[in-house]
Amino acid sequence: MGSSDTNHKPRVCMIVQQRDVKGGIASVTNGYYGSSLEEKYDIRYVESYCDGSQFKKFIKVLKGLWEYRRILRDFKPELVHMHTSFGPSFYRLQPFLSMAKRRGVPVVDHCHGADFDTFYVNASEKKKRLVRKVFSKFDTVIVLSREWKEKFTPVVPKDRLVVVHNYCKPKTSEQLEGWLEDRFAKKQVVFLGEIGKRKGGFDFAVIILNTAKKLPGVRFVLCGDGAKEDVEKIKAEIEKKCSGIDVSFPGWVRDDAKDRVLVESSVFMLPSYHEGQPMSILDAMAYGLPIVSTEVGGIPQQVKNGVNGILTKSGDPLATAEAISSLLLDKDRYFATSRESLGIATEEYGFEAHAKKISEVYDSVLKK
């Protein structure tokens, strides 16, 4: 399906979330607009998901399918690139896949899911058959880490699985050096993400309390949101156990507000139970923040334990508190860990390296 015309830009249709959606998938896809990928490929974006009520989401996917139908007919893409997760996303995007395959258009799935056990391992045999059937239709499946490639082998043959790391846009070393003294003095711990069980929200109170015992004056900025019931329970537990400790909940932060909280914070915390390759960690590394997180998903490939952060077992809030305290009580270690964090972000997770891998996937599929 390629072309011998050197001026030809292969036509790609990308199925994405609305740009203001909260979470990691939109953070990834938003970086493609106006990027070097658009210099090499003629890309049309179709939004299939938005935040809001179930009715609003239903209308969004219907509009997306209508637009997608028009693009398949008029634009005639040579490749479709879908961004999916587990749960409702798996079902919502099946019509997009079927419509492309009926026209003989190859489809690349970019899987951002985290909880593979619930999605597949512990699912019913009927659902497992459905998952395998759907994934058999993808020409290539992009996963976020080597660990996820191994996890996916019961569903997708290894020769159709490709690892492409998420990316970040690192600050300069000069900027980091200007922040280090103030950050170490401020002792501010930041969290970015969904406030709920999967990302360790119900461990927050124990982490905060035990960090403050070792590090008086520490403050926590917990950015994000989640299911109303979960957020209320987590906030109530923190209020009950952590009286007198500086804890704030700014909600979801974007753009200037996100930049400000990452510049001003000292350590990034993510005590997750399940992950793919969290964009929030890469964002924090791009600002040179030391990372305290857990040994799940692709995190150990982002965070080199003892180098640019500290990893603990999930469900061990006391170890998380100890890790945060140890970084903020040792200035030399803190400075070294911060510099390593930015260095790894710059060398291994820059956008252009990510775009190059995506381009390699496209070219491989287009040549088939």
BELWO-V809595 format. One record per pair of residues at least 4 apart in sequence whose ideal C-beta (glycine too) atoms are under 6 Angstrom apart, sorted by the first residue. I is the first residue (numbers start at 1). J is the second residue. D is the distance in whole Angstrom. If there is no record, write none. Layout:
i & j & d
I & J & D
I & J & D
//
This chain:
i & j & d
1 & 78 & 5
1 & 366 & 5
2 & 366 & 5
2 & 367 & 6
3 & 8 & 4
9 & 41 & 6
9 & 42 & 4
10 & 41 & 5
10 & 78 & 5
10 & 366 & 6
11 & 42 & 5
11 & 77 & 5
11 & 78 & 5
12 & 41 & 5
12 & 43 & 5
12 & 77 & 6
12 & 79 & 5
12 & 81 & 6
13 & 44 & 5
13 & 71 & 5
13 & 77 & 4
13 & 80 & 5
14 & 43 & 6
14 & 45 & 5
14 & 81 & 5
15 & 46 & 5
15 & 48 & 5
15 & 82 & 4
15 & 96 & 5
16 & 29 & 4
16 & 45 & 5
16 & 47 & 6
16 & 83 & 6
17 & 21 & 4
17 & 25 & 5
17 & 26 & 5
17 & 49 & 4
18 & 47 & 5
18 & 50 & 4
19 & 30 & 5
21 & 26 & 4
21 & 51 & 5
22 & 252 & 5
24 & 279 & 4
25 & 83 & 5
25 & 112 & 5
26 & 30 & 6
27 & 279 & 4
28 & 166 & 6
29 & 83 & 6
32 & 37 & 5
36 & 355 & 5
37 & 41 & 6
37 & 355 & 5
38 & 43 & 6
44 & 71 & 5
44 & 75 & 6
46 & 64 & 5
46 & 67 & 5
46 & 68 & 5
47 & 64 & 6
48 & 61 & 5
48 & 64 & 4
50 & 60 & 4
52 & 56 & 4
61 & 92 & 6
64 & 68 & 6
65 & 95 & 6
68 & 96 & 6
70 & 74 & 6
71 & 75 & 4
72 & 103 & 6
77 & 105 & 6
79 & 106 & 5
79 & 365 & 6
80 & 100 & 5
80 & 105 & 6
80 & 107 & 5
81 & 108 & 5
82 & 93 & 6
82 & 109 & 5
83 & 110 & 5
84 & 89 & 5
84 & 93 & 5
84 & 109 & 6
84 & 111 & 6
85 & 89 & 4
85 & 112 & 5
85 & 113 & 5
86 & 90 & 6
86 & 113 & 4
86 & 119 & 4
88 & 92 & 6
97 & 107 & 6
97 & 137 & 6
100 & 105 & 4
100 & 107 & 5
101 & 137 & 6
106 & 139 & 4
106 & 365 & 5
107 & 138 & 5
107 & 139 & 6
108 & 140 & 5
109 & 138 & 4
109 & 141 & 5
110 & 142 & 4
111 & 141 & 6
111 & 143 & 6
112 & 276 & 6
114 & 274 & 5
114 & 275 & 5
114 & 276 & 5
115 & 119 & 6
115 & 274 & 4
116 & 120 & 6
116 & 151 & 5
117 & 121 & 4
117 & 122 & 5
120 & 131 & 6
123 & 127 & 4
123 & 128 & 5
131 & 155 & 6
132 & 155 & 6
135 & 155 & 5
135 & 156 & 5
139 & 365 & 5
140 & 160 & 6
140 & 162 & 6
140 & 361 & 6
140 & 365 & 6
141 & 156 & 5
141 & 160 & 6
141 & 161 & 5
142 & 162 & 5
142 & 164 & 5
143 & 148 & 4
143 & 149 & 5
143 & 152 & 6
143 & 161 & 6
143 & 163 & 6
144 & 148 & 6
144 & 276 & 5
144 & 277 & 4
144 & 298 & 5
145 & 277 & 5
145 & 298 & 3
145 & 301 & 5
146 & 163 & 6
147 & 298 & 6
149 & 161 & 5
149 & 163 & 5
152 & 156 & 5
152 & 161 & 6
153 & 158 & 6
156 & 160 & 5
156 & 161 & 5
162 & 361 & 6
164 & 357 & 4
166 & 277 & 5
166 & 279 & 5
166 & 282 & 6
167 & 349 & 5
167 & 351 & 5
167 & 354 & 4
168 & 282 & 4
168 & 283 & 6
168 & 286 & 4
168 & 345 & 5
168 & 349 & 5
169 & 286 & 6
169 & 351 & 6
170 & 286 & 4
170 & 345 & 4
170 & 346 & 4
171 & 175 & 4
171 & 287 & 6
176 & 288 & 4
176 & 342 & 5
179 & 183 & 5
180 & 335 & 6
183 & 266 & 5
184 & 331 & 6
184 & 334 & 5
186 & 266 & 6
187 & 217 & 6
187 & 218 & 5
187 & 266 & 6
187 & 328 & 5
188 & 219 & 5
188 & 265 & 5
188 & 266 & 5
189 & 220 & 5
189 & 267 & 5
189 & 269 & 5
189 & 324 & 6
190 & 221 & 5
190 & 261 & 6
190 & 265 & 4
190 & 268 & 6
191 & 222 & 5
191 & 269 & 5
192 & 223 & 5
192 & 280 & 4
193 & 199 & 5
193 & 224 & 5
193 & 280 & 5
194 & 199 & 5
194 & 224 & 6
194 & 226 & 5
195 & 201 & 5
195 & 224 & 5
195 & 226 & 4
195 & 231 & 5
195 & 234 & 6
196 & 201 & 5
196 & 226 & 4
196 & 227 & 6
196 & 230 & 4
197 & 202 & 6
198 & 273 & 6
198 & 274 & 5
199 & 272 & 5
200 & 271 & 3
200 & 272 & 5
201 & 234 & 5
203 & 207 & 6
203 & 271 & 5
203 & 317 & 4
204 & 208 & 6
204 & 234 & 6
205 & 237 & 4
205 & 238 & 5
205 & 241 & 5
205 & 242 & 6
206 & 317 & 4
207 & 317 & 5
207 & 320 & 5
207 & 321 & 5
208 & 220 & 5
208 & 242 & 5
208 & 245 & 6
209 & 241 & 5
209 & 242 & 5
210 & 318 & 6
210 & 321 & 4
211 & 215 & 6
211 & 218 & 5
211 & 321 & 4
211 & 324 & 5
211 & 325 & 6
212 & 218 & 5
212 & 245 & 5
214 & 325 & 4
215 & 325 & 5
215 & 328 & 6
219 & 246 & 4
220 & 247 & 5
221 & 248 & 5
221 & 261 & 6
222 & 249 & 5
223 & 250 & 5
223 & 253 & 5
224 & 252 & 6
225 & 251 & 6
225 & 252 & 6
226 & 230 & 5
226 & 231 & 5
238 & 242 & 5
238 & 247 & 6
253 & 257 & 4
253 & 258 & 4
253 & 261 & 6
254 & 258 & 5
261 & 265 & 6
262 & 287 & 4
267 & 290 & 5
267 & 292 & 6
267 & 324 & 6
267 & 327 & 6
268 & 284 & 4
268 & 289 & 4
268 & 291 & 5
269 & 292 & 5
270 & 293 & 4
271 & 294 & 6
271 & 320 & 5
272 & 294 & 5
272 & 296 & 6
273 & 314 & 5
275 & 296 & 5
275 & 297 & 3
275 & 299 & 6
276 & 297 & 5
277 & 298 & 4
281 & 291 & 6
281 & 302 & 5
282 & 349 & 6
284 & 289 & 4
285 & 341 & 5
285 & 345 & 4
286 & 345 & 5
288 & 338 & 5
288 & 341 & 5
288 & 342 & 4
290 & 309 & 5
290 & 327 & 5
290 & 337 & 4
290 & 338 & 6
290 & 341 & 6
291 & 303 & 5
291 & 309 & 3
292 & 309 & 6
292 & 310 & 5
292 & 320 & 6
292 & 323 & 5
292 & 324 & 5
293 & 299 & 5
293 & 303 & 6
293 & 311 & 6
294 & 312 & 6
294 & 314 & 4
295 & 300 & 6
295 & 311 & 5
296 & 314 & 6
299 & 303 & 6
303 & 309 & 4
303 & 311 & 6
304 & 308 & 6
305 & 311 & 4
307 & 340 & 5
308 & 337 & 6
308 & 340 & 4
308 & 341 & 4
308 & 344 & 5
310 & 323 & 4
312 & 316 & 5
312 & 319 & 4
312 & 320 & 5
325 & 329 & 6
327 & 334 & 5
344 & 348 & 5
345 & 349 & 5
//
